[in-house]
Amino acid sequence: MMKKVTTRCEIMVWAKDAREKEQITAFVMGLDKDLSYVTRHIMLMNPSPSLDRAYGLVARAELDKKKSRR
């Protein structure tokens, strides 16, 4: 059940959080299938990570993947 939003400030915070969650979802859904494990990890994080944090996790996973191919 969602909490009732009563003030203008609460509405702005709620809208910002909702927009950031949408951006994170769009970002991770656009990743290659071979990064599905990091997609699942990001989507299951609670609280949701920031977009910068999600990008950092993906960048790290890609770097680790490249290192393991050598």
PyMOL commands that set and color helices and strands:
alter all, ss='L'
color gray80, all
select helices_A, chain A and resi 8-29+33-44+51-69
alter helices_A, ss='H'
color red, helices_A
deselect
rebuild
show_as cartoon
